[in-house]
Amino acid sequence: MAVAQTPTPAAVQPAAAPLTLAEVLRVSLRASPQIVEQLARERQAQSRALTAEGAFDTVFDVESRSRVLGYYDGAVVEGRATRPFTDNGGYVYGNYRVSRGDFPVYEDEKHTNRLGEAKIGVLYALLRDRLIDERRTRRTVAASDIDVARFERNAVEIGVQTRAVVAYQNWVVAGLRLRTYRDLMTLAESRRGAIQRQVQLGAKPDILLTENDQNLVRRRALVVRADGDFQAAANALSLYYRDEGGQPVVVDASRLPADASALAGVNAAATAADPLAARPDLQGVLARIDQSLARLALAENDLRPRFDLRAELGKDIGDEGRGGPSRTPTEAVVGFRFSVPLQNRVAKGKLAETRAEVEALEARSRFLRDQIAVEVDGIGVALTAAERLAQIAEQEFKLADRLAVAERRRFELGSSDFFLVNQREETATDAAVRLIEARGRIAAARVDLAAATADRKALGLEGVD
């Protein structure tokens, strides 16, 4: 069996200026397939709205009928234009008909004067279809579909940009961690030459060089592990950082920012003025409730009796035709149609179904409101804790680094032993890594807060409709 070839996931980005979060967000917004998909779905909704508006189009049709065999030779041509009302279930129409020849007595109404007959009429719904009908409901629902599609696009944009920020932050944290471990390994490598010379001169025992090599191997293992994490983070980032053609790009290590200040790119507010109004998922549910209420009104409308009023004005034009003089005077006709549904189980079923749908959507909206409030509060607590831990980690790093520098100086002067200086260096490195990770947790909490409050500015979505 042939094995499908796996496509090359990404191209390698050449060395350039340090990669910034703003650049990642800009590229992600432009090239993310998920966002492109939602834009297409929004266009679909707009097209459906245009289709629903077509129910109110003016319709013109022509019908012709001629007898080609038989006793009678009557022929008639009729044209009709109909335009539905936009605020009522009725319509207005205009009609023109002209006939020639003879018709049987049971088709006497087909006779017209020589220049034909013109009519104008109107049908107006007084009960059923007066306030709402199927056409207007479809138009309302289709217009609301555009809002739903926009809310879904906004939710996808927030989700994609949030994941892009997280991928960038993980890449920065992994890169800074790798750089820290490499600095630690460099210390051991640079120290090996000095120790080797002292061993050769007999000032230090051979075992010291072996111990340094052992320490160097351990530090190299840390670098290899950190380098693997960094490559994995770069690969994950390529899902959001793409080239002009939309292909994923693996960012080169030379583009790694200089320090952890790159993690402070998301400046979400600690509290949002109104996160409920900004959350597109909640707004989408509210829009669907409005759609269900429109369908509910339609189901209630279908239970009403039908009472339509019709008025028509007609006039034959020209010389008298074969139908006689009765066609010539102006005609005015008024009538009505009344019907009462006796069972109407279809409408009753739709009414019960729509009421249940509204109740379900209202319950979902209540849960979303509670969930958003709890989520925002929880992220605020996590952010406060992360900031406090970062302060402690920074103090720990400063103290550990000061001890490591002092111990290294004492070792160079011969006042300290090899074990202690290595311990100080590794403790300072561990503290530096913990500080980097603590700052990463602060950045992650801030991006979570930006997503929870739909902070479009913090996610690079400001100005995007």
C-alpha positions as CSV (number, residue, x, y, z in Angstrom):
1,M,0.0,0.0,0.0
2,A,1.3,3.4,-1.0
3,V,2.1,5.7,1.9
4,A,0.9,9.3,1.5
5,Q,3.8,11.7,1.5
6,T,3.7,14.2,4.4
7,P,4.0,17.8,3.0
8,T,6.9,19.9,4.3
9,P,5.3,21.8,7.2
10,A,7.2,25.0,7.0
11,A,10.0,27.0,5.5
12,V,12.9,28.3,7.6
13,Q,12.9,32.1,8.0
14,P,16.2,33.7,7.3
15,A,17.9,35.8,10.0
16,A,16.3,39.2,10.5
17,A,15.3,41.6,13.2
18,P,13.8,40.2,16.5
19,L,10.3,38.9,16.0
20,T,7.7,41.0,17.8
21,L,4.3,40.0,19.0
22,A,2.7,42.7,16.9
23,E,4.2,41.2,13.8
24,V,2.9,37.7,14.7
25,L,-0.6,39.0,15.4
26,R,-0.7,41.0,12.1
27,V,0.4,37.9,10.1
28,S,-2.0,35.6,11.9
29,L,-5.0,37.9,11.3
30,R,-4.1,38.1,7.6
31,A,-3.3,34.5,6.8
32,S,-4.9,32.2,9.4
33,P,-7.1,29.7,7.4
34,Q,-9.6,29.7,10.3
35,I,-10.2,33.4,10.0
36,V,-10.3,33.2,6.2
37,E,-13.0,30.4,6.5
38,Q,-15.1,32.6,8.8
39,L,-14.9,35.5,6.4
40,A,-16.2,33.2,3.7
41,R,-19.1,32.1,5.9
42,E,-20.0,35.7,6.6
43,R,-20.2,36.3,2.9
44,Q,-22.5,33.2,2.7
45,A,-24.8,34.8,5.3
46,Q,-24.9,38.1,3.3
47,S,-25.8,36.1,0.2
48,R,-28.6,34.3,2.0
49,A,-29.9,37.7,3.2
50,L,-30.0,38.9,-0.4
51,T,-31.9,35.7,-1.3
52,A,-34.4,36.4,1.4
53,E,-34.9,39.9,0.0
54,G,-35.8,38.3,-3.3
55,A,-39.2,37.3,-1.8
56,F,-40.2,41.0,-2.2
57,D,-39.1,41.4,-5.8
58,T,-41.6,42.6,-8.4
59,V,-42.6,39.7,-10.6
60,F,-43.7,40.2,-14.2
61,D,-45.2,37.3,-16.2
62,V,-46.9,36.9,-19.5
63,E,-49.3,34.2,-20.6
64,S,-50.8,33.6,-24.0
65,R,-53.5,31.2,-25.2
66,S,-54.8,30.6,-28.7
67,R,-57.1,28.1,-30.3
68,V,-55.6,26.7,-33.4
69,L,-58.3,24.1,-34.1
70,G,-62.0,23.9,-33.4
71,Y,-65.1,26.0,-33.8
72,Y,-63.8,29.0,-31.8
73,D,-60.8,31.0,-32.8
74,G,-60.3,33.1,-29.6
75,A,-56.8,34.2,-28.6
76,V,-55.8,36.1,-25.5
77,V,-52.5,37.5,-24.2
78,E,-52.2,38.6,-20.6
79,G,-49.4,40.3,-18.7
80,R,-49.3,40.8,-14.9
81,A,-46.9,42.5,-12.5
82,T,-47.1,41.8,-8.8
83,R,-45.2,43.5,-6.0
84,P,-45.5,42.2,-2.4
85,F,-45.9,44.6,0.5
86,T,-42.9,44.8,2.8
87,D,-45.0,45.6,5.9
88,N,-48.0,43.3,5.2
89,G,-48.6,39.9,3.9
90,G,-50.6,41.2,0.9
91,Y,-49.5,42.6,-2.4
92,V,-50.4,45.1,-5.1
93,Y,-50.7,44.1,-8.8
94,G,-51.3,45.4,-12.2
95,N,-52.8,43.5,-15.1
96,Y,-53.3,44.0,-18.8
97,R,-55.2,41.6,-21.1
98,V,-56.2,41.8,-24.7
99,S,-58.1,39.2,-26.7
100,R,-59.2,38.6,-30.3
101,G,-61.7,36.2,-31.9
102,D,-64.6,34.3,-30.5
103,F,-64.8,32.4,-27.2
104,P,-67.4,29.9,-26.0
105,V,-70.0,31.2,-23.5
106,Y,-68.3,29.6,-20.6
107,E,-65.2,31.7,-21.4
108,D,-67.0,34.9,-22.0
109,E,-64.9,36.8,-19.4
110,K,-61.9,36.5,-21.8
111,H,-63.5,39.1,-24.2
112,T,-62.0,42.6,-24.1
113,N,-62.3,45.8,-26.0
114,R,-60.1,46.3,-29.0
115,L,-57.2,47.8,-27.0
116,G,-57.6,45.4,-24.2
117,E,-58.3,45.7,-20.5
118,A,-56.2,47.2,-17.7
119,K,-56.6,46.4,-14.1
120,I,-55.0,47.4,-10.8
121,G,-55.7,45.7,-7.6
122,V,-54.5,45.1,-4.0
123,L,-54.8,42.4,-1.5
124,Y,-54.3,43.4,2.2
125,A,-54.1,40.9,5.1
126,L,-56.1,42.1,8.2
127,L,-55.5,39.2,10.6
128,R,-53.1,36.4,9.6
129,D,-49.9,37.7,7.9
130,R,-50.7,41.3,8.8
131,L,-47.9,41.9,11.3
132,I,-45.6,39.0,10.3
133,D,-45.5,36.4,7.6
134,E,-43.1,33.8,6.3
135,R,-41.4,36.2,3.9
136,R,-40.7,38.8,6.5
137,T,-39.6,36.1,9.0
138,R,-37.1,34.7,6.5
139,R,-35.8,38.2,5.9
140,T,-35.4,38.9,9.6
141,V,-33.7,35.6,10.3
142,A,-31.4,36.0,7.3
143,A,-30.4,39.5,8.4
144,S,-29.7,38.2,11.9
145,D,-27.6,35.4,10.3
146,I,-25.2,38.1,9.2
147,D,-24.9,39.2,12.8
148,V,-24.4,35.6,14.0
149,A,-21.8,35.0,11.3
150,R,-20.0,38.2,12.4
151,F,-20.1,37.2,16.0
152,E,-18.7,33.7,15.1
153,R,-16.0,35.3,13.1
154,N,-15.1,37.6,16.0
155,A,-15.0,34.6,18.3
156,V,-12.7,32.7,15.9
157,E,-10.5,35.8,15.5
158,I,-10.2,36.1,19.3
159,G,-9.4,32.4,19.6
160,V,-6.9,32.4,16.8
161,Q,-5.1,35.5,18.1
162,T,-5.1,34.2,21.6
163,R,-3.5,30.9,20.5
164,A,-1.0,32.9,18.4
165,V,0.0,35.0,21.4
166,V,0.4,31.8,23.5
167,A,2.5,30.2,20.8
168,Y,4.7,33.3,20.6
169,Q,5.1,33.5,24.4
170,N,6.0,29.8,24.6
171,W,8.6,30.3,21.8
172,V,10.1,33.3,23.7
173,V,10.2,31.5,27.0
174,A,11.7,28.4,25.4
175,G,14.3,30.5,23.6
176,L,15.3,32.5,26.7
177,R,15.5,29.2,28.7
178,L,17.8,27.8,26.1
179,R,19.9,30.9,26.1
180,T,20.3,30.7,29.9
181,Y,21.3,27.0,29.8
182,R,23.8,27.8,27.0
183,D,25.3,30.5,29.1
184,L,25.7,28.0,32.0
185,M,27.3,25.5,29.6
186,T,29.7,28.2,28.3
187,L,30.9,28.9,31.8
188,A,31.9,25.2,32.2
189,E,33.5,25.1,28.8
190,S,35.6,28.2,29.4
191,R,36.6,26.9,32.9
192,R,37.8,23.6,31.5
193,G,40.8,25.2,29.8
194,A,42.0,26.9,32.9
195,I,41.5,23.7,35.0
196,Q,43.4,21.7,32.4
197,R,46.4,24.0,32.6
198,Q,46.4,23.9,36.4
199,V,46.3,20.1,36.2
200,Q,49.2,20.0,33.8
201,L,51.2,22.3,36.1
202,G,50.4,20.1,39.0
203,A,48.5,22.8,40.9
204,K,45.2,20.8,40.7
205,P,44.4,17.1,40.8
206,D,43.3,15.2,37.7
207,I,40.0,14.4,39.4
208,L,39.0,18.0,39.2
209,L,39.2,17.9,35.4
210,T,37.0,14.8,35.4
211,E,34.5,16.5,37.7
212,N,34.3,19.5,35.4
213,D,33.8,17.3,32.4
214,Q,31.0,15.5,34.2
215,N,29.4,18.8,35.1
216,L,29.9,20.0,31.5
217,V,28.1,16.9,30.2
218,R,25.2,17.5,32.5
219,R,24.9,21.1,31.4
220,R,25.0,20.0,27.7
221,A,22.1,17.7,28.4
222,L,20.2,20.7,29.7
223,V,21.0,22.6,26.5
224,V,19.9,19.7,24.3
225,R,16.6,19.3,26.2
226,A,16.0,23.1,26.1
227,D,16.9,23.2,22.4
228,G,14.3,20.4,21.6
229,D,11.7,22.4,23.5
230,F,12.6,25.5,21.6
231,Q,12.4,23.8,18.2
232,A,9.0,22.4,19.2
233,A,7.8,25.9,20.2
234,A,9.1,27.3,16.9
235,N,7.2,24.6,15.0
236,A,4.0,25.4,16.9
237,L,4.4,29.1,16.2
238,S,4.6,28.4,12.5
239,L,0.9,27.6,12.5
240,Y,0.2,31.3,13.1
241,Y,3.3,32.9,11.5
242,R,3.1,32.5,7.8
243,D,4.6,33.9,4.6
244,E,2.8,36.0,1.9
245,G,1.5,32.8,0.3
246,G,0.0,31.6,3.5
247,Q,2.6,28.8,4.2
248,P,3.8,28.2,7.7
249,V,7.2,29.7,8.6
250,V,9.6,28.3,11.2
251,V,11.2,31.3,12.8
252,D,15.0,31.3,13.0
253,A,16.6,31.4,16.4
254,S,18.4,34.6,15.4
255,R,15.0,36.4,15.7
256,L,14.6,35.6,19.4
257,P,14.1,38.8,21.4
258,A,16.9,39.9,23.7
259,D,15.0,39.5,27.0
260,A,11.7,38.8,28.6
261,S,10.3,42.3,27.9
262,A,8.9,40.7,24.7
263,L,6.4,38.9,26.9
264,A,4.8,42.1,28.0
265,G,3.1,42.7,24.6
266,V,-0.4,42.0,25.8
267,N,-1.6,44.7,28.0
268,A,-5.1,43.6,28.9
269,A,-6.9,45.7,31.5
270,A,-7.1,44.2,35.0
271,T,-10.9,44.6,34.8
272,A,-13.2,45.1,31.8
273,A,-15.9,47.7,31.7
274,D,-18.5,45.3,30.3
275,P,-17.1,41.9,29.3
276,L,-20.6,40.6,28.6
277,A,-21.2,43.1,25.9
278,A,-17.9,42.4,24.3
279,R,-18.0,38.6,24.3
280,P,-19.0,37.5,20.8
281,D,-20.1,34.0,21.9
282,L,-22.7,35.5,24.2
283,Q,-23.8,38.0,21.6
284,G,-24.2,35.2,19.1
285,V,-26.5,33.3,21.5
286,L,-28.6,36.5,22.0
287,A,-28.9,36.9,18.3
288,R,-30.1,33.3,18.0
289,I,-32.7,34.1,20.7
290,D,-34.0,36.9,18.5
291,Q,-34.2,34.6,15.6
292,S,-36.2,32.1,17.6
293,L,-38.5,34.8,18.8
294,A,-39.2,35.8,15.2
295,R,-40.0,32.2,14.4
296,L,-42.2,32.0,17.5
297,A,-44.1,35.1,16.2
298,L,-44.6,33.3,12.9
299,A,-45.9,30.2,14.5
300,E,-48.4,32.3,16.5
301,N,-49.4,34.0,13.3
302,D,-50.1,30.7,11.6
303,L,-52.7,30.0,14.3
304,R,-54.8,33.1,13.5
305,P,-57.8,33.1,11.1
306,R,-57.1,34.5,7.7
307,F,-59.1,37.6,6.7
308,D,-57.8,39.2,3.5
309,L,-59.4,42.2,1.8
310,R,-59.2,42.6,-1.9
311,A,-60.0,45.7,-4.1
312,E,-59.7,45.8,-7.8
313,L,-60.3,48.6,-10.4
314,G,-60.5,47.7,-14.1
315,K,-61.2,49.4,-17.4
316,D,-61.5,48.2,-21.0
317,I,-59.9,50.5,-23.6
318,G,-60.7,51.2,-27.2
319,D,-63.6,50.3,-29.4
320,E,-66.1,47.8,-28.4
321,G,-65.0,44.2,-28.9
322,R,-67.0,41.0,-29.6
323,G,-67.9,40.7,-25.9
324,G,-70.3,43.6,-26.3
325,P,-70.8,47.0,-24.6
326,S,-70.7,45.5,-21.1
327,R,-66.9,45.7,-21.1
328,T,-66.6,49.4,-21.6
329,P,-67.7,50.9,-18.2
330,T,-65.1,51.1,-15.4
331,E,-65.3,48.2,-13.0
332,A,-64.6,48.4,-9.2
333,V,-64.7,45.1,-7.2
334,V,-64.3,44.7,-3.5
335,G,-64.1,41.3,-1.8
336,F,-62.7,39.4,1.1
337,R,-61.5,35.9,2.0
338,F,-62.0,34.4,5.5
339,S,-60.7,31.1,6.7
340,V,-60.3,29.6,10.2
341,P,-57.9,26.8,11.1
342,L,-59.7,24.1,12.9
343,Q,-56.8,21.9,14.0
344,N,-53.6,23.3,12.5
345,R,-51.3,20.8,14.2
346,V,-48.4,21.9,12.1
347,A,-48.5,25.4,13.5
348,K,-49.1,24.1,17.0
349,G,-46.1,21.8,16.7
350,K,-43.9,24.6,15.5
351,L,-45.1,26.9,18.3
352,A,-44.2,24.3,21.0
353,E,-40.9,23.6,19.3
354,T,-39.9,27.2,19.0
355,R,-40.9,27.9,22.6
356,A,-38.6,25.1,23.8
357,E,-35.8,26.4,21.6
358,V,-36.1,29.9,23.1
359,E,-36.1,28.4,26.6
360,A,-32.9,26.4,25.8
361,L,-31.1,29.4,24.3
362,E,-32.1,31.6,27.3
363,A,-30.7,28.9,29.7
364,R,-27.5,28.8,27.6
365,S,-27.2,32.6,27.8
366,R,-27.6,32.6,31.6
367,F,-24.9,30.0,31.9
368,L,-22.5,31.9,29.6
369,R,-23.1,35.1,31.7
370,D,-22.2,33.2,34.9
371,Q,-19.3,31.4,33.2
372,I,-17.8,34.7,31.9
373,A,-18.1,36.4,35.3
374,V,-16.4,33.4,37.0
375,E,-13.8,33.1,34.3
376,V,-12.8,36.8,34.5
377,D,-12.6,36.7,38.3
378,G,-10.5,33.5,38.2
379,I,-8.1,35.0,35.7
380,G,-7.7,38.1,37.9
381,V,-6.8,36.0,40.9
382,A,-4.3,34.0,38.8
383,L,-2.8,37.1,37.4
384,T,-2.3,38.6,40.8
385,A,-0.7,35.4,42.1
386,A,1.6,35.2,39.1
387,E,2.7,38.8,39.6
388,R,3.5,38.1,43.2
389,L,5.4,34.9,42.3
390,A,7.4,36.8,39.7
391,Q,8.4,39.4,42.3
392,I,9.7,36.6,44.5
393,A,11.4,34.9,41.6
394,E,13.2,38.2,40.7
395,Q,14.4,38.7,44.2
396,E,15.6,35.1,44.3
397,F,17.5,35.5,41.0
398,K,19.2,38.7,42.1
399,L,20.4,37.1,45.3
400,A,21.5,33.9,43.6
401,D,23.2,35.7,40.8
402,R,25.1,37.9,43.2
403,L,26.3,34.8,45.1
404,A,27.3,33.1,41.9
405,V,29.4,36.1,40.7
406,A,31.1,36.4,44.1
407,E,31.7,32.7,44.4
408,R,33.2,32.6,40.9
409,R,35.5,35.5,41.8
410,R,36.6,33.6,44.9
411,F,37.2,30.4,42.9
412,E,39.4,32.3,40.4
413,L,41.4,33.7,43.4
414,G,41.7,30.2,44.8
415,S,39.5,30.9,47.9
416,S,36.6,28.6,46.9
417,D,36.3,25.0,45.8
418,F,34.9,23.7,42.5
419,F,31.8,22.1,44.0
420,L,30.6,25.3,45.6
421,V,31.1,27.5,42.6
422,N,29.2,25.0,40.4
423,Q,26.4,24.8,42.9
424,R,26.2,28.7,43.0
425,E,26.1,28.9,39.2
426,E,23.5,26.2,38.8
427,T,21.3,27.7,41.6
428,A,21.5,31.1,39.8
429,T,20.6,29.5,36.5
430,D,17.7,27.7,38.0
431,A,16.5,31.0,39.5
432,A,16.9,32.7,36.2
433,V,14.8,30.0,34.5
434,R,12.1,30.3,37.2
435,L,12.0,34.0,36.7
436,I,11.6,33.6,32.9
437,E,8.8,31.1,33.5
438,A,7.2,33.3,36.1
439,R,7.1,36.2,33.6
440,G,5.7,33.7,31.0
441,R,2.9,32.9,33.5
442,I,2.1,36.6,33.9
443,A,2.0,37.0,30.1
444,A,-0.3,33.9,29.8
445,A,-2.7,35.2,32.4
446,R,-2.9,38.5,30.6
447,V,-3.7,36.9,27.3
448,D,-6.3,34.8,29.0
449,L,-7.8,37.9,30.5
450,A,-7.8,39.6,27.1
451,A,-9.6,36.6,25.6
452,A,-12.1,36.4,28.4
453,T,-13.0,40.1,28.1
454,A,-12.7,40.1,24.3
455,D,-10.1,42.8,24.4
456,R,-9.6,43.3,20.7
457,K,-7.0,46.0,21.1
458,A,-4.8,43.7,23.2
459,L,-5.1,40.9,20.6
460,G,-4.3,43.0,17.6
461,L,-7.9,43.2,16.4
462,E,-8.5,46.9,17.0
463,G,-10.0,48.5,13.9
464,V,-11.0,45.2,12.4
465,D,-14.8,45.2,11.6
